[in-house]
Amino acid sequence: MPQADLTNLELTVAPMEGLTTVVFRKIHAEIFGPADRYYLPFVTPTIEPKFTERQMRELSPKANIGIKAIPQLLTRRAEDFLWAAQALSDLGYEEVNLNLGCPAGTVVAKAKGAGFLGDPIGLREFFERIFAKELPINVSVKTRLGLKNPEEFAGLVELYNLYPISRLIVHPRIRSDFYKGDARRDVLLAELANIKLPLGCNGDIITLENLNSCAQDFSSAPGGLVELMVGRALMADPALFRKARGKAPAGKDEILAFHNALFDAYAALFESRKNAMMRMKEYWFFQLNLFGSNDEISALQKSAKELFRIREIGEFQSSVCKIIDTFSLLTEPRYGWRKPL
Ligand SMILES: Cc1cc2nc3c(=O)[nH]c(=O)nc-3n(C[C@H](O)[C@H](O)[C@H](O)COP(=O)(O)O)c2cc1C
């Protein structure tokens, strides 16, 4: 396949609660070079027009020095969106992202996130109300294809096109897919010619080849393809974007330095090394996919089982070091986190 041109595309980090945190963003940028954008895991604004101390841990400009951070809001109430957008602008942000994709039961039950997609009339009212104001901040949207059916996407695109949304990032799954099966790129492709907004493409982008094929397949979007967004694969291969820019893949020393820095920073934040270890296991669920040649897979799986069972901090650290030492480091991760539909 001829190489697509990635130079004019932003390569961005998907918002992932518990993973792409303030701790991750800073250390990732330091060790592997900053991504073009880091979307912050969602924040839910409440009726009281003030971010909590906990929310400010992620939102404070001090937490995001040296990187382009885009905060994300999860709400269906225009009033709450409006105060929060103003407050984010006051903090110095130039863009706020609206979450129209979260599939969690508690969120969808309140018709927020992917749940809001099932109420196009309410969604239209919401956009009417927020865009009626002279907002001091750009509003981008991250959306799924629909709540129950991919056929909802055409109507949603028609709705989004009516508003000055600064970019539309599509994770081409429906709510009931959760994160299972494969991204339904064919649905996005079929609708591509109708998307007038600047487009971002997300979902199951894992390798350089995937970046290139998405760049190629979606480049004819009428509003322009402006970004490729990666979540889980970046947890497996934190050097993915650096490689895409023609530089070196991750080395074992970097993976160890990355692990150590994250572990220490979470231990300081949680004031508990044990809780930090639990968090590190979430990263290793993905990170392990960058290790082990085909011949080494069954030994790696055994080591992985042990790693997730460990409860003692010293043992966990030696087990991580042993895995890094023993197994081959791959240049592309396996898609080991795929779950069938
Ligand atoms: C643990 C986890 C947390 C996530 N949190 C958010 C979130 O806060 N906001 C959001 O828009 N998407 C969230 N997502 C979805 C991702 O941003 C992304 O759309 C999805 O993982 C598909 O992209 P990927 O295949 O590159 O991971 C989350 C996904 C995971 C796995």
The ligand as a MOL file (V3000), in Angstrom:
LIG
                    3D

  0  0  0     0  0            999 V3000
M  V30 BEGIN CTAB
M  V30 COUNTS 31 33 0 0 0
M  V30 BEGIN ATOM
M  V30 1 C -10.7250 2.4690 30.1460 0
M  V30 2 C -11.3380 3.3850 29.1270 0
M  V30 3 C -11.7590 4.6530 29.5210 0
M  V30 4 C -12.3250 5.5320 28.5680 0
M  V30 5 N -12.7210 6.7960 28.9650 0
M  V30 6 C -13.2400 7.6590 28.0300 0
M  V30 7 C -13.5760 9.0220 28.3670 0
M  V30 8 O -13.4020 9.4930 29.4940 0
M  V30 9 N -14.1030 9.7950 27.3750 0
M  V30 10 C -14.2820 9.3330 26.0860 0
M  V30 11 O -14.7440 10.0700 25.2210 0
M  V30 12 N -13.9310 8.0800 25.7530 0
M  V30 13 C -13.4160 7.2400 26.6850 0
M  V30 14 N -13.0190 5.9920 26.2890 0
M  V30 15 C -13.0930 5.6170 24.8520 0
M  V30 16 C -11.7720 5.9580 24.1400 0
M  V30 17 O -11.5320 7.3490 24.1480 0
M  V30 18 C -11.7720 5.4590 22.6730 0
M  V30 19 O -12.8500 6.0820 22.0040 0
M  V30 20 C -11.9380 3.9470 22.5570 0
M  V30 21 O -11.0710 3.2740 23.4640 0
M  V30 22 C -11.6540 3.4600 21.1280 0
M  V30 23 O -10.3740 3.8520 20.6980 0
M  V30 24 P -9.0980 2.8530 20.7400 0
M  V30 25 O -9.4820 1.6060 20.0060 0
M  V30 26 O -7.9860 3.6140 20.1060 0
M  V30 27 O -8.8470 2.5370 22.2010 0
M  V30 28 C -12.4720 5.1070 27.2270 0
M  V30 29 C -12.0330 3.8330 26.8520 0
M  V30 30 C -11.4780 2.9660 27.7760 0
M  V30 31 C -11.0240 1.6080 27.3090 0
M  V30 END ATOM
M  V30 BEGIN BOND
M  V30 1 1 1 2
M  V30 2 1 2 3
M  V30 3 2 2 30
M  V30 4 2 3 4
M  V30 5 1 4 5
M  V30 6 1 4 28
M  V30 7 2 5 6
M  V30 8 1 6 7
M  V30 9 1 6 13
M  V30 10 2 7 8
M  V30 11 1 7 9
M  V30 12 1 9 10
M  V30 13 2 10 11
M  V30 14 1 10 12
M  V30 15 2 12 13
M  V30 16 1 13 14
M  V30 17 1 14 15
M  V30 18 1 14 28
M  V30 19 1 15 16
M  V30 20 1 16 17
M  V30 21 1 16 18
M  V30 22 1 18 19
M  V30 23 1 18 20
M  V30 24 1 20 21
M  V30 25 1 20 22
M  V30 26 1 22 23
M  V30 27 1 23 24
M  V30 28 2 24 25
M  V30 29 1 24 26
M  V30 30 1 24 27
M  V30 31 2 28 29
M  V30 32 1 29 30
M  V30 33 1 30 31
M  V30 END BOND
M  V30 END CTAB
M  END
